[in-house]
Amino acid sequence: MESDAYSFQTGVKHTFTTVDYVLFGSILCVSASIGLFYAIKDRNRQTTREFLMAGGDMNPLPVSLSLLASFMSAITLLGDPAEMYIYTTMYFWIGLAYLFVAFGAAHVFIPIFYRLRVTSAYEYLELRFSKGVRTAGSMTFSVQMLLYMALVLYAPSLALNAVTGFTLWGSVIAIGAVCTLYTCLGGMKAVLWTDTFQVTMMLTGLIAILIKGSIESGGIGEAWQRAVDGERVLFNDFDPNPAKRHSVWSLVIGGTFTWVAIYGVNQAMVQRCCTCSSLKQARLAIWLNFPGLCLILYLCCFIGMVMYGFYRNCDPLKFGLVQSSDQLLPLFVMDVLGTARGFPGLFVACLFSGALSTISSGLNSLSAVVLQDIIKSYFLPDISEQRATLVSKILALVFGVICLGLTYVAYFLGGVLQATLSLYGMIGGPLLGLFILGMMFPWANKWGAYAGLLFGLVFMFWIGVGAQLYPPVIPTSPISTIDCNWNLTIAPNITAASSILNSTSNAPTQEDSNPLHKLYTLSYMWYSATAVLATCVVGLIVSGITGFNDPVEADARLICPLFDILFPYLPEVIRKPMRFGVDYSTLETSSGSSNESEVKMTVSSDVKKKYQRRFDKINGIEKGRSASQDSGIEQEGSEEVDNDPRLYNQNTDSTTYTTKL
């Protein structure tokens, strides 16, 4: 391509060709076809276990790819390259946080959910605290997921609008309709396999962009050197100031809390892990996901470096070619790939694949939560499997329509990467704090849970909204416009609009006039960690005022033996006090003949009476129902019936639970 064909030389952006539209349409058709295939294939197995949990026997590879696709969405594909272009390479450090996230999810949080074999993660909250806490948690999640899906739906639609002129709201409706269609038709299996296909498309698109962009910029080495010259390569910012937008501490520690809220306790992730046939397989799925996370992260980061090398002497934002940082990557793709037929279509297919996977995951998890935590819990406890499956499909459809409506809100939230992570800190952080309060602090009671969640949400929204009203001034890396073609007739109008945009975003604030404004400068990467701290501290204080629970009476299935997980080789004399009185000796681990682990949980009669009634009520196990009628547990000395850990021997003073891991 000749240099005079670039947008910053001509002021003209390339548009889609027929081949690009065919590729884009093909992605939508393939995704819808997968949903239709599983709707036909499983038409005779219409149960909620099949629709919401994929039968509970999925291979860890598609589960891992689905985990990767669910939250590595178009948000990441647009936001990470823009982060490298505008700021510095400090964001590379979040890859280390992913390592801690994988460990925490695989060994701390997911084992508890898996052993309980819950459909909704918030069933745990009723077992640990009360039915009201469960409802509060599930409703908080529902709000969070709807807003997140709106952001994810808006981001690729914005990209398509920026590079092709295709109507913004037309693309929003197209994606939303296809997602809703195959989620309603095929259920969890369709979601898992479409996610697998869409991850492949995402990686293909990213690699193509990086290779072609590197060629146009003189290679990755040259692009890196240009970034060094442009003061964008920085890795050693260890500033502990929490107002620092990105530092090693905020990205590694704060990033760990942000992403554990997603991978550890988010319904979409818990639900996927529980589709695996054993806990060992679920852990494998999470660890397989870790290199995938890093691969997508660093592909996006290097694309951002190459993008800066390409536009180093003519900033598209300052020149007015784009109106927000989220449009930088689409512009770059059309500049370097615009004349290669089909490649722009591959890029937009890549973006839309990220959006489709995330929204379908959200719709499926929302339908599971509302069915289990609201409809079954309050209105139709004895609903048949066939009707429950139908209700799940209707719920997915309804939430799809709501998501379309909420997409309009995303227009006002600024850059999609920071907006999304801020949202997860403000809502996901208090939810993570609630689960940590239950799993790590056996003294906490339901009143502490109510108070902690409410305070965490109010406190974080106060900070988040305050940061929008009084935005702190955030320094950016230097830019240049010396190679821009200022002789273009459209330049004066564009630069006027651009100057207004930049003056608005960088306008000085009056934060120093009010001491409270200092709070609003808190880095968005610290939102989740701050929320967890606030929720747990308030929860413990209120629990102390209203009367601590006795850890001795705690059900060991519901409390995490954290110090045994982190320091398994320390002497027992040191680890025992760290269990705070919870009797984990009843959790005996043994190996089965199939080389799978089993956990046998022997619970005293007092604890059984306290927790089993609540557990049975949640899961619809009728009083007096024999073990042979239930599905899911292998009692000692009896044959295995299914995979459900909810059976108990009513004729003894203790209960032995055997759960396949």
N, C-alpha and C positions, 0 to 999 in steps of 0.2 A: 504494500500500500504506500502511496506517495504521501509525504508529510502534509501536503496541502489539502489532503482529504480528511484530516483530523478536525474534530469539532471546534477546537480552540483556534484553528486557522480559518475555518469557513463559517463558523457560527451555525452550521447545519448538522443535525444528528441523523445518523442512519436509522432506517425503519425496517420493520419485518418484511420478509419476502414470503411467497407462497409456501416454500419449503419450511420456513420457520413456523408458520401457522399449523402446518400439517404435523410437525413434531410436537408442538404444544398440545394440539388436540389429541394426539396419540397417547400422551401421558394420561390425560383425563380418561380416555376410553379404556386403557389398560387397567387403571385403578378401579373404574366402575365394573369392568368385566370380572375382576377378582372377587368383588363383593357378590356379583350375580352367580358366579361359579359356586361359592360356598353356600349361598342361599339354596341353590338347587341340590348340591351334594348332601347337605345336612338337613334337608327338609323334613326327614322323618325323625330327627333328634331335636325337637323343639323344647329344650329345657334351658333354664337360666344358667346352669353350669356350663352348658355348651355355648350359649350365646355370649355370656359375660366372661367365662373363664377358659374358653376353648377346650373344654373337656378335662383340663388339668393334666394333660400329658404331652405338652409341647416340647420340642427339641430346644436346647438352650441357644442355638445359633440364631434362628429367626427371632427368638425373644430378645437376645442381645442386640440385634440390629433394630428391632422395634424400640427398645430402650434408647438407643442412640438417636433414632429418627424423631422420637417424641418431643425432645426438648432441644435438639440441635436443629433448629428450624430455620426458616427464612430470616428470622431475627439475627441468628448467628451469621448467616451467609452475607447479609447486608451490613451488620453492625461491626463485625471484627475487622474487615478491611478498612472501613471508615475510621475505626479506632487507630489503626496503624498510621493512616494518612494524616489525621488531624493532630494526634497526640504523640505518643512514643511507644517503644517496644516493651514497656513495662507490663503490658497485658500478657506477654508470654508467660509470666509467672503463674498465671491461673492454671496452667497445665499441672503444676505441682499440687494444687488444691484438688484436682481431679483424682489424684492418687489417694489422698486421705478420704475423699468422698466415697470412692469405691470400697475402701476398707470399712468405713463406717456403715455403709449401706449393707454390704455383704455379711458382716460379722456382728453388727450391733442391732440394727433395726429390722431388717428383713427376716432373720430367724424367728423373732417373736411373732410377727404376722403369719409367717408360713406355718409355724407349729399350731397356731390357733385355726388355720385354714379359713380365714375370714374372706368374704367377698368384698366387703367394704372395710377399709382400714379403720374406719371410725367405730366399728363394732368393738375394737379394743378399748375405746374410751368408755363405753358402757360397762364393760367388764371391770375396768380399773376404777372408774369414778361413778358415773350414773348415766341414765338414759338422756337426761337433759344436756350433759356435757357432750355426749355423742352427737346429739342433734345440733348443738352449737358448732361443733367442729365440722360436721358435714356441710352445714349451711355456709360457713366461712370458706370452705374449700370450693363450694359451688360458685360463689361470687368471684373468687380468685380465678378459677378456671375459665369462666365466661369472659372475664376481662382479658385474660391472657390469649384466649383464642381469637378475640376481636383484634388484638394487636398482630397476631400471626397472620390472620386473614388480610389485614390491611397492608402489611409490609410488601408481599410480592405483588399485590395489586397496584400499589404505588410504583413499584419498579416497572411493571408492564406499562403503566400509563406514561412513565417518564421516557421510556425508550421507544415506544411504538405509537403513542397517541391513542391507544385503545382505551375506551372509557373505563375510568376507575371503578365505578360501581357495577359496570357490566362484568368485569373480571371478578369482583367480590362475589357477586351472585353465582357466577359460574363455578368458582372453587367451592363455595359453601354448599351449593346444590350437589356437586359430585361427592363431596365428603359425606354429607348426610345420607346420600343414596346408598353408597356401599357399606357404610356403618350400620344402617338400618337393615340392609339385606343380609349381610354376611356375618355380622357380629365380630367377636374378638379374633377368630381365625382370619377373617378377611382383613382386619386391621393389621394383624401381625405380618401377613404375607405381602400386603400392599406396602407396609413400612419397609420390608426387606427389598422390594423392587425400588422403592423411592430412595433408599439410602444408596443403592447402586447408581441411580441417576444423579444424586447429589455429588457423589465422589467423581463420577465421570465428568460432570460439568466443571467442578472445581479444578480438576487436573488439566482439563483442556484450557481453561482460562489462564492458569498459572504458566503452562508451557508457551502458549501464544503470547501472553503478556510479557514473559521473560525475553522472548525473541525480539519483540518490539522495543524493549527497554535495554537491550544489549546484554542480557543474561542476568541471573539472580545476583551474581557477584557484583556486577556494575550497579544494579539497582540498590544493593545493600550499601555500597560505597556512597551513592547519592544520598541515601537516607542518613548515613553518618555525617556527610557534609551539611545536610539539612537539619541537623541536631535532633534527629528522631530516634537514634539508637541509644537507649538508656536502660540499664538493668540493675543499677546499684542504688536505687532510692530506698533507703531504709528509714526514712523519716517516720517516727511513731505517731505523729500528729494525726488524729482521726479525721481531721478536715482535709487531709491530703487525698486527692481523688484516687490516685493509684500509687501505692507503695508496695514493697514486698509483703509487709504485714497485712495490709488491707486485701491484697489479692490472694495470698495463701490462707490466712486465717479467716478473713471475712468471706472470701470466695468459698472456703470449705463449708461454712455455715449456710451460705446461699444455696449451694448445690446439694448439700445433704437434705435441705428442706424439700428438694425435688426428688432425689434418688432414694432417700431414706423413708419418708413418710407420705409422699404424695400418692394419692389414690391411683393415678395412672401407672406409676411405677410398681407399687405394691401389687396391683392387680395383674400386671404382666409377670412379675416374678412368681406369683402363685399359680400361673398357668403351667409352670414346669412340673415334671413328675416327681421331683425330690428337692430337698433343700440344697443338696450338693449341686444339682443342676442349676438351681436359681442363683447360687453363689457364682457358679461358672459363668452364667449369662452376664452377671454384673462385671466380673473381672475381664471377660471378653470385650465388654463395652468400653473399658478404660482406654485401650490403644485406639479404638475408634474415635473416642472423644478427642484425644490428642491429635490424631491425624486430621480431623476436620478443623480443629482449632488452628493448627500450624499451617495448614493449607491456606486458610483464610488470612492468617497473619502475613504470610509471604506474598499473597496476592495484594494485600494492602501495601507492602513495601514496594512491589513492582509497580503498583498504581501510582505511588508517590514519585518513583523514578520517571514515570511517563509524563506526569503533570507537574514536575518540579518547578518549571518556569512559567506555568500558566495555570493558576489555581481555578478550577471550574466554578467553585463557590464564589470567589471574588469577581470572576469574570461574568458570572450570571448565567452560566450554562445550566446549572442545576440550582434548586432552591433549598435543598437540605442535604446533609451528609449521607443520608440513606440512599440518595440517587447517584452517588459517586460511582459505585461498582457497575450499575447498569450503563452509565455513560461510558465508562472505561471499556466494557465489553463491546458496546456498539462501535467504539473507536477502533479497537484492535481486531475485532472479529466481524465487524459489520459487513465486510465484503466477502466473507467466507460463508457461502450459502449453508444454512442449517445450524451454524454455530450459535447465532443469537437465540434461535429457538431452543437449542440444547441448554443454554444458560437459563432461560426463563422456565424451561421444564425442570431444571435443577432447583430453582427457587420454589416453584409450585409444588414440587415433590416434598420439600421441607415443610411447606404449609399444610399440604394434604395429610401427611403423616401425623403432624401435631394436632390438627383439628379432629381427625378421626379418633385419635387416642383420647382426646378430651371429651368428645361426645359419648364414647363408650364408657369412660369412667364416671361421667356425670349420671348417665342412666343407671349405672350400678349403685351409686351412692343414694340417689333419690329413691330407687326401688327398695333397697335394703333398709335405709335409715329413716325414711319417711313413710312410704306407702305400706310396706310390710310391718314396720314398727308401730305405726299409729292407726292405720285405716283397714288394711286387708291382711291380717296375720296368717290367715289360712288360704290365701290365694293359690290356685293350682299352678303347676309348672307351665302349662300351656298359656294360661292367661298372663302369668308373670313375664313370660318371654315376649308376648305381644305388647304388654305395657312397656317393657324395656325398649322395644323398637319405636313405640310412639314417643317415649321420652327423648330418645336420640333425635327424632324428627323435630320435636318442639325446641330442644336446645339448639339445634342447627339454625332454626328460624330466629331465635333470640340472639344468637351469635352474630347473625347478619345485621341485626338492628344495632347491636353494640359496636360494630365496626366503625360507625360514625364517630364514636367517642375517641377512638384511637387517633383520629386526625389531629387532635389537640394535645397530644402527649409528647411531642418533640421527637428526638432521636429514638429509634425503636430499641436499640440495645440497652441504653441506660434506663429507658422507660420500663422495659420488661423486667430488668433486674431490680429496679426500685420497687415495682409492683410485688415481686416475689419477696422482697425484704419486708414490705409493709404488711402483707397478708400471710405469706408463707412462713415468715419468721415467727410470729406468734403461734402459728399452728405447730411448727417444729418445737417451740418452747413448751407447748402443752404436752406433746408426746414425751419430750425429755423429762418434764416434771413427773409424768406417770411412770416412766421406765427407769429413771435414775434415782428418784427420791421416794422411797417407800413410805415416808411419813406423810406425804401430801394427800389431802382429801378432796372431795368434790367441790367444796366451797373455795378452796385454794385454786382449783382448776378453773372455776367460773371467773374468779377475780383476776387470775393471771392472764387468761385469754383476753378478757375485756380490756384490762389495762394495757396489755401489749398492743392490741389493735388501735386503741385510742392514741396511745403515745406515739406509735409509728406513723399513723396518719397525720398527727399533728406535725411531726417532723417533715414528712413527705409533702404535705400541702404547703407548709411553710417554705420549703425549698423551692416550690413552684412560684409562690408569691414573692419571695425575696431570694432569687437565685444568686448564688455566690459567683464571683468572677473566677473563671477557671482558665488558667494560662494554656495556650495552644502553641504548637511548634510553628516556627516562622514559615511564611509562604511567599511566593514570588509570582508576578504577573508580567515579567519582562518580555516573554515570547507571545503574549496574547495579541491578537489582531484587533487593535483598538480602532482601526479604520472602518470596521464593519458598521453599516448604517444602523444596525440594531443595537450596537454597543452602548450608546448613551442611555437608552431606556433600560437595558439590562443592568448596567452598572448602578443606575439609580436605585433600582429595586434591590440590588445586592447590597448596596451600602446601607439601605434601611434595615435589611435583614441582619447584617452584621452589627449594626449599631444597637439593634434591639437585643440581640443575643449576648452582646458583651457590655451592655450598659452598666455603669457602676450602680451599686445598690447602697441603701442607707442602713446596712446591717449594723454598723457600729453605734447607731443611735439607740438601739435597744439591745440589752445584753442577751435577751432570748434569741435574737437573730443568730448568735453564734452557734446555737444548736442546729440551725438549718444548714450550716456548712458541713455537717457530718457527711462523709463520703457515702455514696449509695452502696458501696461494697461492704460497709459496716452495718447496714440496715438489719440483716438477718441476725447477726451476732448480738446486736443491741436488743432486738426484739426477744431473743431467747433469754438473755440475761434479765430483762425487765419482767418477762412472764414468769420465770422461775423464782426470782426474788420475791415478787408480790405474791405468787402462789404459795410459797413456803411461809411467808409472814402471816397470810390469812389462815393457812392451815394450822399454824401455831396458835393463833388467837381462838379458832373454833375447835381446836383439839386435834393433835396429830394422830394419824393412824399408827397402830402398833406394827412395826415391820415383821414381828414374829408371826402375825396372823396373815401376812401378805401371801397371795398366791404366787409362787415362784415362777409360774409361766408368764406372769405379767411384768416382772421386774428383770432388768438386764444386769447380769453379773459383770459389770464393766471392768473391774480390776482383774478379774479372772481372765477376761478376754485380752486385755492389754498387757498383763504381766503374768502369764501362765506359769512361768518358771520360778517365780518367787516362792519362798517357803510358806507353808500353810499358816504358820504363826503370824505372818505379816498380812496375808490375804484375808484371813478370817474376819478381822475387825472391819475390813473394807466392804464386807457384805451387809453391814449395818443390821444384823439380826435376822436377815432373810435366810431361810433354810433352803439352800440350793443343793444340799446333799441328796434330796429326793429326786433330783434330775440326774438319772444314771444314764450314761452313754454306753451303748454296746453296738457291736457290728453284726449286721444280719448276714444271712447266707448269700444274699445278692450283692454283697460288698457295699450296701448302702447303710448309712448310719441310722440308728433309731434312738430316740430319746424317750425314756420311761419316766413319767412324772408321777410319783407317789405322793398324794396330797392327804393330809390328816383329815379326819372326819369333820373337825370344826371348820377348817378352811373350806372343805367340800360343801358343807351346808351353806356357807356364806356366798360362794362364787358359782357353784354348779347350777343353782336355781336361776341365777341371772343368765348364765351361759345357755342353758336349755331354752329359756324364754326367747333369747335373741335368735336362736337358730331353729326354733319351731319344733323342738323335740318334746313330744307329748309325755306327760307323766305316766310312768309305768311301762313305757315302750321298751320292748326287749332289745338286747344288743344285736340280735340277728336281724331285726327289722331296720336298724339304722344303717347308714352308709358311711364308711370311712374309718373304722378303728379295728385294730387287731388287739383283742384282749389276750392276756397271757394264757397259754394253753388252748387257744381257739384259733380257727383259721381266719385269715384276713378276709374281710368282706369288701372294703373299699379303702379310700385314703382319708377319711374324715376322723379327726382326733377327738371326737366329742362323746365317746361312749364311756360309761363308768359302771362299775359293779355296785349295785345298790344294796347288796347283801353283806357287805363288809364295812369295817370302820375306816378303811382307807381306799383310795382310788388309784389305780395304775393306768396311766395314759400311755399308749405306745404310738408314736407318730413317726412315719417314715420321713427321713430327711433326705 
